[in-house]
Amino acid sequence: MNRTDAGAAAPRPTLAQVAARAGVSLKTASRALGGESYVSAKTLASVLAAASELDYQRNAAASLLASGRLADSIGLITGDFTNPFYSALAHAIEDEIRTHGMHLSVANSRESAEQEQRVAHDLADRQTKAVITVSAMPDHSEYSQLQARGIPVVFVDRPAENLAADSVVFDNREGGRLAARHLIDAGHRRIAFIGDYAWLPTYRQRLAGMGDVLDGEGAQWRDLLRTDAHDVPSSRECMRELLTLDDPPTAVVAGNNRILLGVMEEVAPGDDAPRPSVIGFDEPEWARVLGVSVVTGDVESLGRQAARLAVARLSDRSRPVENVVLPMRLIERRSTGNPSPVRPRSA
């Protein structure tokens, strides 16, 4: 049987073929696909288009999977190592990819788009087979360079923007509705929300969900909105300021687990004066001990789904893009009772 017989495997496109189709040198094509910054935008677009048309590296990862030789890594880019949410996410991803003979490499963007871009290209240059990212970038078209190199990109917790890519996120808008409805049903009408960076899609969706409920109930809350509380000290400062108002809120929604910790540190100490009800997002272990109500999703499922999407994309680059949305649920505890007048605290 000669090499042109039916059933023979087609040769994989080469970098030289990509360069020829784009009308550039082999070195320029290599630089463009390697993400080097001094390649012009026009040249980059031509090389990426050629790589896409030729399906460059399409079968590389799939053939490794088929042969059982894929004992390599998947990269995870997170926003902040100090947040236990990311530890739980990494643990779930690692558990899932180990079943495929792979290991996890974790990097931290520190919520910097520039650092995330550098880390992503560094992971690609180190032969990472796929990248899973909790992205801090407002525009993800940059990741098309990795996709053109045959490296799948999966977005977790925050969706992809301006890029066709797999993603798995929580239904954060419904989460905002759950928190708001719980407080409204308890009788609260003066409700504060302390949120993370205003540009985060999780923040925007949770805020939108709260508005879906509170704006129709005549609640006073927009003037009690506080943002950019990304860590415990800043959230604690926001909570302290809210408690010094002439008419403090009777309930507070904490936008994530780090914000919740800052809120609880600020409302827990002191005398026996009435304290606002508190509900948080995410489910830190200590929330159960302190009896704090939360709106949360299954982080293990979030991580495992992201890992499965990455492995599936390695096996079949032509499969339709999947955007998975996981539900959130309310866990009611004693921190969210009926409203009581909250005495202003001295500044």
C-alpha positions as CSV (number, residue, x, y, z in Angstrom):
1,M,0.0,0.0,0.0
2,N,1.5,3.4,-0.9
3,R,1.2,6.6,1.1
4,T,-1.6,8.0,-1.0
5,D,-4.0,5.0,-0.3
6,A,-7.3,5.7,1.4
7,G,-7.0,5.6,5.2
8,A,-3.4,6.8,5.3
9,A,-2.9,9.5,7.9
10,A,-2.5,13.0,6.3
11,P,0.8,14.7,7.2
12,R,0.5,17.4,9.8
13,P,0.8,21.0,8.6
14,T,4.3,22.4,9.2
15,L,5.5,25.8,10.3
16,A,7.1,26.2,6.9
17,Q,3.7,25.8,5.3
18,V,2.2,28.4,7.6
19,A,5.0,30.8,6.7
20,A,4.6,30.2,3.0
21,R,0.8,30.8,3.2
22,A,1.3,34.0,5.2
23,G,4.0,35.2,2.9
24,V,6.6,35.6,5.6
25,S,9.9,34.0,6.6
26,L,10.0,30.9,8.7
27,K,11.6,33.0,11.5
28,T,8.9,35.6,11.4
29,A,6.2,32.9,11.5
30,S,7.9,31.4,14.5
31,R,8.1,34.7,16.3
32,A,4.4,35.5,15.6
33,L,3.2,32.2,16.9
34,G,5.5,32.5,19.9
35,G,3.8,35.7,20.9
36,E,6.9,38.0,20.6
37,S,5.9,41.6,20.9
38,Y,7.9,43.1,18.1
39,V,5.9,41.3,15.3
40,S,3.6,43.9,13.6
41,A,-0.2,43.6,14.0
42,K,-0.6,43.0,10.3
43,T,2.0,40.3,10.2
44,L,0.6,38.6,13.3
45,A,-2.9,38.6,11.8
46,S,-1.6,37.0,8.6
47,V,0.3,34.3,10.4
48,L,-2.6,33.5,12.7
49,A,-5.0,33.3,9.8
50,A,-2.7,31.0,7.9
51,A,-2.2,28.8,11.0
52,S,-6.0,28.6,11.4
53,E,-6.6,27.8,7.7
54,L,-4.0,25.0,7.7
55,D,-5.2,23.8,11.1
56,Y,-1.6,24.0,12.3
57,Q,-0.8,21.7,15.2
58,R,-4.4,20.5,15.3
59,N,-3.6,16.9,15.7
60,A,-0.5,17.2,17.9
61,A,-2.2,16.9,21.3
62,A,-4.8,14.5,20.0
63,S,-2.1,12.0,18.8
64,L,-0.4,12.2,22.1
65,L,-3.6,11.4,23.9
66,A,-4.3,8.5,21.6
67,S,-0.8,7.0,22.2
68,G,-1.1,7.5,26.0
69,R,2.1,9.6,26.1
70,L,0.5,12.8,27.4
71,A,2.2,12.9,30.8
72,D,2.5,16.7,30.6
73,S,1.1,19.7,32.3
74,I,-2.0,21.9,32.1
75,G,-1.4,25.5,33.3
76,L,-3.8,27.3,35.6
77,I,-3.6,31.1,35.9
78,T,-5.4,32.4,39.1
79,G,-5.9,35.9,40.4
80,D,-4.7,35.7,43.9
81,F,-3.0,32.9,45.8
82,T,-4.2,34.2,49.1
83,N,-7.8,33.5,48.3
84,P,-8.8,30.0,49.4
85,F,-11.3,29.8,46.5
86,Y,-8.4,29.4,44.1
87,S,-6.8,26.6,46.3
88,A,-10.1,24.7,46.1
89,L,-10.3,25.3,42.4
90,A,-6.7,24.1,41.7
91,H,-7.3,21.0,43.8
92,A,-10.4,20.0,41.8
93,I,-8.6,20.6,38.5
94,E,-5.6,18.6,39.6
95,D,-7.7,15.7,40.7
96,E,-9.4,15.6,37.4
97,I,-6.4,15.8,35.1
98,R,-4.4,13.2,37.0
99,T,-6.9,10.6,35.7
100,H,-5.5,11.5,32.3
101,G,-1.8,11.2,33.3
102,M,-1.2,14.9,33.5
103,H,-0.1,17.3,36.2
104,L,-1.0,20.9,37.1
105,S,1.2,24.0,36.9
106,V,-0.2,27.0,38.8
107,A,0.7,30.6,38.2
108,N,-0.6,33.9,39.7
109,S,-1.6,37.0,37.7
110,R,-2.1,39.1,40.8
111,E,-5.2,40.4,38.9
112,S,-2.9,42.1,36.4
113,A,-3.8,41.8,32.7
114,E,-0.1,42.4,31.8
115,Q,1.2,39.8,34.1
116,E,-1.4,37.3,33.0
117,Q,-0.3,37.8,29.4
118,R,3.3,37.2,30.3
119,V,2.4,34.1,32.3
120,A,0.2,32.7,29.6
121,H,3.0,32.9,27.0
122,D,5.5,31.6,29.4
123,L,3.4,28.5,30.0
124,A,3.0,28.0,26.3
125,D,6.7,28.3,25.7
126,R,7.2,25.6,28.4
127,Q,5.1,23.2,26.3
128,T,2.0,23.4,28.5
129,K,-0.6,21.4,26.7
130,A,-3.6,23.6,27.7
131,V,-4.2,26.8,29.7
132,I,-7.1,27.3,32.2
133,T,-7.4,30.9,33.3
134,V,-9.3,32.9,35.8
135,S,-8.7,35.9,33.7
136,A,-8.0,39.5,34.7
137,M,-8.0,40.7,31.1
138,P,-11.0,42.7,29.7
139,D,-10.3,41.5,26.1
140,H,-9.2,37.9,25.5
141,S,-8.4,38.1,21.8
142,E,-4.8,37.9,22.8
143,Y,-5.3,34.2,23.6
144,S,-6.0,33.5,19.9
145,Q,-2.2,33.3,19.6
146,L,-2.1,30.4,22.0
147,Q,-5.0,28.7,20.2
148,A,-3.1,29.1,16.9
149,R,-0.2,27.2,18.4
150,G,-2.5,24.3,19.2
151,I,-2.9,25.2,22.9
152,P,-6.5,25.1,24.1
153,V,-7.6,27.9,26.4
154,V,-10.4,27.4,28.9
155,F,-11.9,30.2,31.0
156,V,-13.1,29.4,34.5
157,D,-15.1,31.6,36.9
158,R,-15.0,34.5,34.5
159,P,-16.2,34.1,30.9
160,A,-14.3,34.7,27.7
161,E,-14.6,38.1,25.9
162,N,-14.0,38.6,22.2
163,L,-12.7,35.0,21.8
164,A,-14.3,31.7,20.9
165,A,-13.2,29.5,23.8
166,D,-14.7,27.0,26.3
167,S,-15.7,28.4,29.7
168,V,-17.4,27.3,32.9
169,V,-18.8,29.9,35.3
170,F,-21.3,30.2,38.1
171,D,-24.7,31.8,37.5
172,N,-23.7,34.9,39.4
173,R,-26.7,36.9,38.4
174,E,-29.0,34.4,40.0
175,G,-26.7,34.4,43.0
176,G,-27.3,38.1,43.4
177,R,-31.0,37.5,43.2
178,L,-30.8,34.8,45.9
179,A,-29.0,37.1,48.3
180,A,-31.3,40.0,47.7
181,R,-34.5,38.0,47.9
182,H,-33.4,36.4,51.1
183,L,-32.9,39.8,52.8
184,I,-36.1,41.3,51.4
185,D,-38.1,38.3,52.6
186,A,-36.5,38.8,56.1
187,G,-37.8,42.4,56.1
188,H,-34.6,44.3,55.2
189,R,-34.9,47.5,53.1
190,R,-31.7,49.3,53.8
191,I,-29.0,46.9,52.3
192,A,-25.4,47.5,51.7
193,F,-23.2,45.6,49.1
194,I,-19.4,45.5,49.5
195,G,-18.0,44.3,46.2
196,D,-14.6,43.5,44.6
197,Y,-13.0,45.3,41.7
198,A,-15.8,47.0,39.7
199,W,-14.4,45.6,36.4
200,L,-14.8,42.0,37.5
201,P,-17.6,40.1,35.6
202,T,-18.5,38.2,38.8
203,Y,-19.0,41.5,40.6
204,R,-21.1,43.0,37.8
205,Q,-23.3,39.9,37.5
206,R,-23.9,39.7,41.3
207,L,-24.7,43.4,41.3
208,A,-27.1,43.1,38.4
209,G,-28.9,40.2,40.1
210,M,-29.3,42.2,43.3
211,G,-30.7,45.1,41.3
212,D,-33.3,42.7,39.6
213,V,-34.8,42.2,43.1
214,L,-34.1,45.3,45.1
215,D,-35.0,47.9,42.5
216,G,-38.5,46.5,42.3
217,E,-38.9,46.4,46.1
218,G,-38.3,50.0,46.9
219,A,-35.1,49.1,48.9
220,Q,-32.5,51.7,49.7
221,W,-29.2,50.2,48.5
222,R,-27.5,52.0,45.6
223,D,-26.1,54.7,47.9
224,L,-24.8,51.9,50.2
225,L,-22.8,50.3,47.4
226,R,-19.0,50.0,48.1
227,T,-16.5,48.7,45.5
228,D,-12.9,47.9,45.0
229,A,-12.7,46.0,48.3
230,H,-10.3,43.3,47.0
231,D,-8.8,42.2,50.3
232,V,-9.6,41.9,54.0
233,P,-8.3,45.3,55.1
234,S,-10.1,47.2,52.3
235,S,-13.4,45.4,53.0
236,R,-13.0,46.0,56.7
237,E,-12.5,49.7,56.0
238,C,-15.7,49.8,53.9
239,M,-17.7,48.1,56.7
240,R,-16.3,50.5,59.3
241,E,-17.4,53.4,57.2
242,L,-20.9,52.0,56.7
243,L,-21.3,51.6,60.4
244,T,-20.5,55.3,61.0
245,L,-23.4,56.5,58.9
246,D,-26.2,58.3,60.6
247,D,-28.5,55.5,59.4
248,P,-26.4,52.4,59.0
249,P,-27.6,49.5,56.9
250,T,-29.5,46.7,58.6
251,A,-28.0,44.1,56.3
252,V,-24.7,43.7,54.4
253,V,-23.9,41.6,51.4
254,A,-20.2,40.7,51.1
255,G,-19.1,40.1,47.5
256,N,-16.7,37.2,48.1
257,N,-15.1,35.2,50.8
258,R,-12.2,37.6,51.5
259,I,-14.6,40.5,51.7
260,L,-16.8,38.5,54.0
261,L,-13.9,37.9,56.4
262,G,-13.2,41.6,56.6
263,V,-16.9,42.4,57.2
264,M,-17.1,39.8,60.0
265,E,-13.9,41.0,61.6
266,E,-15.4,44.5,61.8
267,V,-19.0,43.6,63.0
268,A,-18.0,40.9,65.5
269,P,-16.1,42.9,68.2
270,G,-17.6,45.5,70.4
271,D,-20.5,45.9,72.7
272,D,-23.9,44.3,72.6
273,A,-25.4,46.9,70.2
274,P,-27.4,45.5,67.3
275,R,-25.3,44.4,64.4
276,P,-26.4,44.3,60.7
277,S,-27.3,41.0,59.2
278,V,-24.6,39.6,57.0
279,I,-24.6,37.3,53.9
280,G,-21.6,36.5,51.8
281,F,-20.7,34.9,48.5
282,D,-18.6,31.7,48.5
283,E,-18.4,29.2,51.4
284,P,-15.2,29.4,53.5
285,E,-15.0,26.7,56.2
286,W,-15.3,29.2,59.0
287,A,-18.6,30.5,57.7
288,R,-20.2,27.3,59.1
289,V,-18.6,27.7,62.5
290,L,-19.7,31.4,62.8
291,G,-23.2,30.7,61.4
292,V,-22.9,33.0,58.4
293,S,-25.4,32.8,55.6
294,V,-23.8,32.4,52.1
295,V,-24.6,32.1,48.4
296,T,-22.3,29.6,46.9
297,G,-21.6,27.2,44.1
298,D,-19.9,23.9,43.8
299,V,-16.2,24.8,43.4
300,E,-15.2,21.2,42.9
301,S,-17.6,20.9,40.0
302,L,-16.3,24.2,38.6
303,G,-12.8,22.9,38.6
304,R,-13.5,19.5,37.3
305,Q,-15.7,20.8,34.5
306,A,-12.9,23.2,33.4
307,A,-10.4,20.4,33.4
308,R,-12.7,18.1,31.4
309,L,-13.2,20.9,28.8
310,A,-9.5,21.3,28.4
311,V,-8.9,17.6,28.0
312,A,-11.8,17.3,25.5
313,R,-10.4,20.2,23.5
314,L,-7.0,18.4,23.4
315,S,-8.7,15.4,22.0
316,D,-10.8,17.2,19.4
317,R,-9.9,20.8,18.4
318,S,-13.0,21.0,16.0
319,R,-15.6,20.3,18.7
320,P,-18.2,23.1,19.3
321,V,-17.3,25.7,21.9
322,E,-19.0,24.9,25.3
323,N,-20.1,27.6,27.7
324,V,-21.1,25.9,31.0
325,V,-23.1,27.7,33.6
326,L,-23.3,26.1,37.0
327,P,-26.1,27.0,39.6
328,M,-25.6,28.8,42.9
329,R,-27.5,28.1,46.1
330,L,-28.4,29.9,49.3
331,I,-27.3,28.4,52.6
332,E,-29.3,30.2,55.3
333,R,-27.7,30.5,58.8
334,R,-28.2,32.7,61.9
335,S,-26.3,35.7,60.5
336,T,-29.3,36.9,58.5
337,G,-32.2,37.5,60.9
338,N,-35.0,40.1,61.0
339,P,-33.8,43.7,60.7
340,S,-33.0,45.6,63.9
341,P,-32.1,49.2,64.2
342,V,-28.3,49.5,64.0
343,R,-26.8,52.2,66.2
344,P,-24.2,54.4,64.4
345,R,-20.7,53.8,65.5
346,S,-18.4,56.8,66.2
347,A,-15.8,57.4,63.5
